[in-house]
């Protein structure tokens, strides 16, 4: 027997041919069009009298058929009037698609495009190169994953069982049957969402690396190219990308000095304070790179390089920040949070919990082996409290991150594929 619904693409339009499939009066469609001027087929397609281009009516429903204009050519698409499918906008379908009733109607005469339209506000476009178009393979995936009659029956029974099982002791375990059915469904690979991240992440770190490199070249050529505050602010913004544990930067933070040389407590200010995702704060000191910031110009009498004056001063400064923060306690947490409350998430609380410090200054790219060795000893001396980094450390860190990202995401994708259902769609 011929199909109930058949689509006939032509050069300038696409037709829908309908043959009644029940034993009622086969001329019912024609009568409705004559009397009401409109008819709906399979609870999905609504046509007006003007859409009818051909009809063959007979007492025998096998010979009865109606042909309607379903859509008209519009460039590479067929445009379907929104009234036909009950949508908010006209529907655009790629001319290269294969059309059948299953393209539009799911189990129990559910209109597929009507369901999609209820979830979006913009026109629906399937195929082609237009912005926001649904790729044909993604649409095919959607059709495959619409619930079957069996699945819908299982869902309905599970819902009834969930409500009544506490009252009727003889009810079957419909939820178990539903779970068993879903576990038996075949899976088809889904395009991994990791692909997007894998493409985006390296570009982010490459941008940060290139920007820091450009700033360093500029300050080498012209030492006063940046004001100290501007340099600090720009570098710290990059640090939030390099060190994702930190989610915010607080500037010019007021703290109390309870140990002044004379008199009562004194107000002091921390230029920059880092806040991690849990609300804990760490101090950070950022210095524009200048020559001889890190080590003495020459080794001492025993051949050892000692910390440069600016490095020693910066270390002392952040150690004082940590000292004053730790002494301030709970009152300090409230005082720090108060002026920044509007900039922090609702319910987010600042915590002073064993704060540490980060110190960024200087270049080590021209150090010889002895200088590198002595500088590493200096760094390790303070490592339990202060993380001392050079700008070359930052660049090396970024290079290593960029180099390792493809390998890390390949491992992650492989791991996800081994987890049933996590990176797959069900059929």
C-alpha positions, 0 to 999 in steps of 0.5 A: 500500500502507498505511503500515507504522506509523500513529499515531492520536491520540484524545482520551485516548490515541494508538494505534500501528497496525502492519502487517507489511511482509515476506513472513514469517509475518504472524502472527509478531507475535501469536505472539510476544505469546502466547508471550513476552508482548512484541514489538519493532517496527522495533528501536524500539517494544517492546509488552507483551501488555497494550498490544494493543487490536486485532488482525486476523490473516490468512494474507495479510500485507496484511490483517494488522494490530496496534493498540497503546496508544502513549501516554495523555493527560497535560494538553497532552501524550501520555505514552509509557511509558519501556519502550516506547522503552527510555528512562530516563524517560517521554516527553512529546510535545505533542498538537499534533505530527504523528506518523509513523514518521520522528518516532521512527525514523531511517535503518537503524531507529535509534531517535531518542529512544533516541539523545537519551536516551543523552545526557541524564539528565532526562525528554525533553519535546517541545513545550509550555511546560514547563521544558526542553522542546524546541521543535517547530521545534528537534526538526524541525531534529534530524530533518532533520539525522539522517544519511541512508543515503547519508551513513552509507555514505560515512562507513563507506567513508571509515573503511575507506579511512583504515585500509587505503589505505596497504596497498592501492593500488587503493582509491577515495578515499572521503574525497573522495566524503564531502566532496563529498557533504556540500558538496552538502547543502542548508543551512537557517538556524539560530537565531543564538547571537549573539541570546542574547549580544545580549540579555544584554550590554546588561543587564550594562553597564546594571547596572554603570552603574546601580550606579556611578551609585547609589554616586556619588549616595550618596557625594555625599549623604554623603561618608563613606557608604563606607569607602575599602577597600569603595569600591575593592573594589566599583569594581574588581569592576565594572572587570573587566566594563568592561575584559575584558582583566583577569581577576583582582584581587590585593589588598594585594600585597607588593613590595620597595623597593630604594631606601629612604632609609636601610638595606636594602630595605623592604617596601611594599604595593600595595592593588590589582593587576590581572592580564590574561589573559596574566598581566601585571600593572598597578597601579591606584589607586582613590579615592573622589570628593571635591571638587577632587581633580583640579584646583586650585580656581582658575587660576594667574596665567597662567590655567592650572589645575594638578593638584590635590594629591590627583591629584598625590599619586596619580600619584606613588604609582602611578609608584612602584608601577611603578618598584618592580615593574619593578626587582623582575624575575623574583624579584618575579614568583615572590614575587607569585604565591606567595600567590595561586597557589591563586586562579589557574588551573593553570599561570598565571604572573604576569609583570612586563612593562612594567607600566602604571597606572590611576588612577580618581578625581574628577568632571568633570561640572561642569568648564567648557571651560577646566577640561576642556582643562587636565585633558586636557593633564594626562592626556596628559602621563602617558598613556604610563604612567598612564591617568587616568580620572574616574568620569564617564569610566566612565559615558560609556564605559558609555553608549557601549558600551550604545549601540554593542552593537546595531549591533556585533552586527547587523554580526557576525550579518550577517558570520556569515551570509556564512560557509558552514556557520558559522551554518547547519545542514545538511539 
